[in-house]
Amino acid sequence: MGWSSSRWAPGCARWPRRPPARFPSWSPSSPIRRRPHATGGRPDWPPWAYNHPTPHRPTPAVRSPLHKHAQETYNPPTMPVAPIRAAVCGATGYLGAQCVEILDRHPAFELAGLRGRSSAGKTFGAAVPGSRVSLEVEAGLDPGDAQVVFAALPHTVAAAHAREWLAGGRVVVDMSADFRLSDPADYARWYGLEHPAPDLCEQAVYSLVEFNRSAIAGADLLAIPGCYPTASLVATLPALREGLVEPAVVVDAKSGVSGGGRSPSLAFHYSEVNESVRAYGVDGHRHKAEMLQELRRAAGREVRLTFVPHLVPMTRGILATVYLHPAAGRGVGDVVDLMRDLCAANPCLRYEETPPATKSVTGSNVAAVNVTDQDGMAVVTVAEDNLVKGGAGQAVQAANLRFGFEETAGLPGASPWP
């Protein structure tokens, strides 16, 4: 009788408890490898199944696939024998919870501890409905024996503990705004607070992955960009760096309510948000500071930025519409070609032939991009999930680079539709 997916489907009553004779190399002491959904593994399969090819997809003896963005044979980094132990601080907020879910399915990271104040003493599954993570959320911010700390904390909290975490030999991946600005004076101006660790600001690396890979790979303090800046900078940095557009940028961006966090707030109550769209932070949203910092670095000169965010009645998603004037002697076609090449070279960017919808990227670590010509103006639209590519997904993507893993390891790359 042959081995078939219909006869031996996982969960089937006839699924064997031990591998059949065709897997003679297996023994009870064989190491166990976790494989996430994205690569074909299933958490409910027997442990031995992860060490052998699936019945319907045999593994070739020599495997050196051609990366879709490379011109030569590509050999992805191998995962470590022992997983990297990760702690998530601020684990039950929207951003922290998304980070926990990604790390739980990651083939190379292992959740070593969850820290949170409001849900301390509960299991993560009790604090975050629908999660299968059963670790208990503990009070305090001690990461224990974790090798990397993912911090999804209110402003200044991560900065107050970062020195201690780093001194313990840990990598710190901060998803707050604490280390995004290299000048502590800018932090005080835009956030109204003195920075708790100003000397660490220069050490931190702004981790917009597609534009700063080499620095991320050697850094121990990673500053993850904000959700609005991620979409806005993907739309603007390439053309500014190449001198294709004038240094005057207009960004009109819209975000779902999850960007406001999980703590109750009148501005995000259902009856306040439903059937309504409003602009906010028109006189200067705090994310403008890091956007200006990165735009000036890319252009090598002063850049004028008009940034207006809007709150829309949806849970997840950001749509940034960016208006760029082509420089003298340049046209919108140059910007189109540049963005096509950018997306082809980066696995977490996707070029669309029409302006993307936020629904097309919901739940994924992909930003969808389009450039359209309107009367000689380059109109660039970028859609992302604010909690994944605009937050926790980008944090894990940066950590993958830092630890030498495949950049997309453990990250969701597709969205459900509709």
C-alpha positions in Angstrom: 0.0 0.0 0.0 1.4 3.4 -1.0 1.9 6.5 1.1 -0.7 9.1 0.1 -2.0 12.3 1.7 -5.5 11.0 1.6 -4.7 7.8 3.4 -2.4 9.3 6.0 -3.7 12.8 6.4 -2.8 14.5 9.7 -5.6 14.0 12.2 -6.7 10.8 10.4 -7.4 7.8 12.6 -4.8 5.9 10.6 -2.0 8.5 11.0 0.9 6.4 12.4 2.5 7.1 15.7 5.9 6.2 14.4 7.4 6.6 11.0 7.1 3.7 8.6 10.1 1.7 7.6 10.9 4.0 4.6 12.3 6.4 7.2 14.9 4.1 8.8 17.1 7.1 9.8 14.7 8.3 12.4 15.2 7.5 16.1 13.6 8.8 19.3 16.7 11.0 19.9 16.5 12.7 16.5 16.4 16.6 16.9 13.1 18.2 16.3 12.7 21.1 13.9 9.7 23.3 14.0 8.3 24.4 10.7 5.8 27.2 10.3 2.6 27.2 8.3 4.3 29.3 5.6 6.8 26.6 4.8 4.4 23.6 4.9 4.7 22.5 8.5 1.7 21.9 10.8 2.0 22.3 14.5 -0.4 19.4 15.1 1.8 16.9 13.2 3.8 14.3 15.2 7.2 15.6 16.2 9.0 13.1 14.0 7.2 14.4 10.9 9.3 17.6 11.0 12.5 15.7 10.3 11.4 14.1 7.1 10.0 15.1 3.8 6.2 15.3 3.6 4.6 12.3 1.8 3.6 14.4 -1.2 6.7 16.6 -1.5 10.0 14.7 -1.4 13.1 16.7 -0.6 15.8 16.4 -3.3 19.3 15.3 -2.2 20.9 18.6 -3.1 18.9 21.8 -2.8 20.2 25.1 -4.0 17.2 27.1 -5.3 17.4 30.2 -7.4 16.2 33.1 -5.4 13.6 34.9 -7.5 15.4 38.3 -7.1 18.9 36.9 -7.7 20.9 36.3 -10.9 22.9 33.4 -9.4 22.3 30.3 -7.3 21.0 31.3 -3.9 21.5 29.3 -0.7 19.4 30.6 2.1 20.9 30.8 5.6 20.5 27.7 7.7 18.5 27.9 10.9 20.3 27.3 14.2 20.3 24.0 15.9 19.3 25.7 19.1 16.6 28.4 18.7 17.2 32.0 19.7 15.3 32.7 22.9 13.1 35.8 22.7 11.2 37.8 25.3 8.4 40.1 24.4 7.8 43.1 26.7 4.4 44.7 26.4 3.1 41.4 25.0 -0.7 41.9 25.2 -1.0 45.2 23.4 -2.0 45.0 19.7 1.6 45.4 18.5 3.1 43.1 21.2 0.4 40.4 20.6 1.1 40.4 16.9 4.8 40.0 17.7 4.1 37.0 20.0 2.0 35.3 17.3 4.7 35.7 14.6 7.4 34.5 17.0 5.3 31.5 18.0 5.4 30.2 14.4 8.9 31.2 13.7 11.4 28.3 12.9 14.4 29.9 14.6 13.0 31.9 17.5 11.6 30.5 20.7 9.3 32.4 23.1 11.2 32.5 26.4 9.0 34.9 28.3 6.1 37.3 28.0 6.0 40.5 30.0 3.0 42.7 30.6 1.4 44.8 33.3 -2.3 44.7 32.7 -2.5 41.0 32.0 0.1 39.7 34.5 -0.8 36.4 36.0 -3.0 35.3 33.0 -2.0 33.0 30.2 -1.4 34.8 26.9 -4.4 32.9 25.4 -6.6 34.3 28.1 -5.5 37.8 27.5 -5.6 37.6 23.7 -8.7 35.8 22.5 -8.1 33.1 19.9 -4.4 32.6 20.5 -3.0 29.2 21.1 0.0 30.5 23.0 -0.2 29.2 26.6 2.7 30.9 28.2 1.9 33.0 31.3 2.3 36.7 31.1 4.5 37.9 33.9 4.8 41.3 35.6 8.0 43.4 35.3 10.4 43.8 32.4 13.1 41.3 33.3 13.7 39.3 30.1 15.4 36.4 32.0 17.7 34.3 29.8 16.3 35.7 26.6 18.9 36.5 23.9 16.7 39.1 22.2 14.1 41.5 23.6 11.2 42.7 21.5 9.8 45.8 23.2 6.3 47.0 22.4 6.1 49.5 25.3 4.9 53.1 25.9 7.4 55.8 25.0 10.4 56.2 27.3 9.8 52.8 29.0 12.1 50.8 26.6 14.7 53.6 26.7 14.8 53.4 30.5 15.6 49.6 30.4 17.6 49.3 27.2 21.0 49.9 28.8 20.4 47.0 31.3 19.1 44.7 28.5 22.1 45.5 26.3 24.6 45.1 29.2 23.2 41.5 29.6 24.4 40.7 26.1 21.0 40.9 24.5 19.8 42.3 21.2 17.0 44.9 21.7 14.3 45.4 19.1 12.3 48.4 20.1 9.0 49.1 18.4 8.3 52.4 20.3 9.6 55.8 19.2 12.4 55.9 21.8 15.4 55.3 19.5 14.1 56.3 16.1 15.5 59.8 16.3 19.3 60.1 16.4 19.2 63.5 18.0 17.8 63.5 21.6 16.8 67.1 21.2 14.4 66.2 18.5 12.9 63.6 20.8 12.3 66.2 23.5 10.8 68.6 20.9 8.4 66.2 19.3 7.5 64.0 22.3 7.6 66.6 25.0 9.9 64.5 27.2 13.6 64.3 27.9 15.1 61.2 26.5 16.0 58.7 29.3 19.1 57.4 27.5 20.3 60.1 25.1 23.7 58.4 24.7 22.1 55.3 23.1 20.3 57.3 20.4 23.4 57.4 18.1 24.0 53.7 18.7 20.5 52.7 17.5 20.0 51.7 13.9 16.8 52.9 12.2 15.5 49.6 10.9 13.6 50.3 7.8 14.8 47.0 6.4 14.7 47.6 2.6 17.0 50.6 3.0 19.4 49.7 5.8 20.2 46.0 5.7 24.0 46.2 6.3 23.7 48.4 9.4 20.9 46.2 10.8 23.0 43.1 10.4 25.7 44.4 12.8 23.5 46.3 15.3 22.4 45.3 18.9 19.8 48.1 19.2 17.2 48.2 16.4 14.7 51.0 16.2 11.7 49.9 14.3 10.0 52.6 12.2 6.5 53.8 12.9 3.6 52.6 10.9 3.0 55.8 8.9 6.8 56.4 8.3 7.2 52.8 6.9 4.6 53.3 4.2 5.5 56.9 3.5 9.3 56.3 3.3 8.9 53.3 1.0 7.0 55.6 -1.3 9.6 58.5 -1.2 13.1 57.4 -0.3 14.1 55.7 -3.6 13.2 58.6 -5.8 14.8 61.1 -3.5 18.0 59.1 -3.3 18.2 58.9 -7.1 17.4 62.6 -7.5 14.4 61.8 -9.6 12.0 64.2 -7.7 12.0 67.6 -6.1 12.6 67.7 -2.3 9.0 68.7 -1.6 6.8 65.8 -0.5 3.1 65.7 0.3 1.8 62.6 2.2 -1.9 61.9 2.7 -2.2 58.8 4.9 -5.1 56.9 6.4 -5.0 54.4 9.3 -7.2 51.9 11.0 -8.1 52.3 14.6 -5.7 49.6 15.9 -2.9 52.1 15.4 -4.2 53.8 18.5 -3.4 50.9 20.7 -5.4 48.6 22.9 -5.9 50.9 25.9 -9.4 52.4 26.0 -9.7 56.0 24.6 -12.6 58.1 23.7 -11.2 59.0 20.3 -11.3 55.3 19.3 -14.7 54.3 20.7 -16.9 52.6 18.1 -19.6 55.4 18.2 -16.8 58.0 17.7 -15.2 56.3 14.8 -17.9 54.4 12.9 -19.2 56.0 9.7 -16.7 58.8 10.0 -13.3 59.9 8.7 -11.2 62.6 10.3 -7.8 64.2 9.9 -5.7 64.6 13.0 -2.2 65.9 13.9 -2.5 68.4 11.0 -0.3 70.9 12.8 2.5 68.3 13.1 2.1 64.6 13.9 5.0 63.1 15.9 5.8 60.6 13.1 6.8 63.6 10.9 10.0 63.9 12.9 11.5 60.5 11.8 10.2 60.9 8.3 12.0 64.3 7.9 15.2 62.7 9.4 15.2 59.9 6.8 14.1 62.1 3.9 16.9 64.5 4.5 19.4 61.7 4.8 18.2 60.3 1.5 18.2 63.6 -0.4 21.4 65.0 1.1 19.7 68.3 1.6 16.7 70.0 3.2 13.3 68.5 2.3 9.9 70.1 2.8 7.3 67.6 4.0 3.5 68.1 4.4 2.1 65.1 6.2 -1.6 64.7 7.1 -2.8 61.5 8.8 -6.5 60.4 8.9 -8.4 57.9 11.0 -10.8 55.7 9.1 -13.3 53.1 10.5 -11.4 49.9 9.9 -9.4 47.8 12.2 -6.1 47.3 10.4 -4.3 48.9 7.5 -2.5 52.0 6.3 -2.9 53.6 2.9 -0.4 56.4 2.1 -0.9 58.5 -1.0 2.3 60.4 -1.7 2.6 63.2 -4.3 6.1 63.7 -5.9 7.1 66.3 -8.5 9.6 64.9 -11.0 12.9 66.8 -11.1 13.9 68.8 -14.3 14.6 66.3 -17.1 12.9 63.5 -15.3 9.4 62.0 -15.7 6.9 59.8 -13.9 8.1 56.9 -16.0 11.5 57.1 -14.3 9.8 56.8 -10.9 7.7 53.9 -12.1 10.7 52.0 -13.4 12.6 52.7 -10.1 9.7 51.4 -7.9 9.3 48.3 -10.1 12.9 47.4 -9.6 12.8 48.1 -5.9 9.8 45.8 -5.4 11.4 43.1 -7.6 14.5 43.2 -5.4 12.8 43.1 -2.0 10.6 40.1 -1.0 8.4 42.1 1.3 7.5 44.7 -1.3 5.0 44.1 -4.2 4.4 46.3 -7.2 0.7 46.5 -8.3 -0.5 47.7 -11.6 -3.3 49.6 -10.0 -3.4 51.5 -6.7 -3.5 48.8 -3.9 -6.2 48.3 -1.3 -5.4 47.8 2.3 -7.3 44.5 2.3 -4.8 43.1 -0.2 -2.1 43.1 2.5 -4.1 42.5 5.7 -2.2 40.1 8.0 0.9 40.0 5.8 4.4 41.5 6.0 4.1 42.9 2.5 3.7 46.5 1.4 1.9 46.9 -1.9 3.1 49.8 -4.1 1.8 51.6 -7.2 2.9 54.7 -9.1 0.4 56.5 -11.4 0.9 59.6 -13.5 -1.6 62.4 -12.9 -0.8 65.4 -15.1 2.9 65.0 -14.7 2.8 64.3 -11.0 3.9 61.0 -9.6 1.2 59.7 -7.3 2.6 56.9 -5.2 0.3 54.7 -3.2 1.5 52.2 -0.6 -0.7 49.9 1.4 0.4 47.9 4.5 -0.9 46.2 7.6 0.0 48.7 10.3 0.6 45.9 12.9 2.7 43.6 10.6 4.8 45.4 8.0 4.2 48.6 9.8 5.2 47.1 13.2 5.8 43.6 14.6 6.4 42.0 11.2 9.1 44.5 10.4 10.6 44.0 13.8 10.9 40.2 13.2 12.2 40.9 9.6 14.9 43.1 11.1 15.7 40.5 13.7 16.0 37.8 11.0 18.7 39.9 9.4 20.5 40.6 12.6 20.7 36.9 13.5 21.6 35.8 9.9 18.3 34.1 9.1 16.4 34.2 5.9 14.8 37.6 5.8 11.3 36.3 5.4 11.6 33.5 7.9 8.4 33.0 9.9 6.7 36.0 8.3 3.2 35.9 6.8 3.4 36.7 3.1 -0.2 36.3 1.9 -3.6 37.8 2.9 -7.0 36.2 3.0 -9.4 37.4 0.4 -12.1 38.7 0.5 
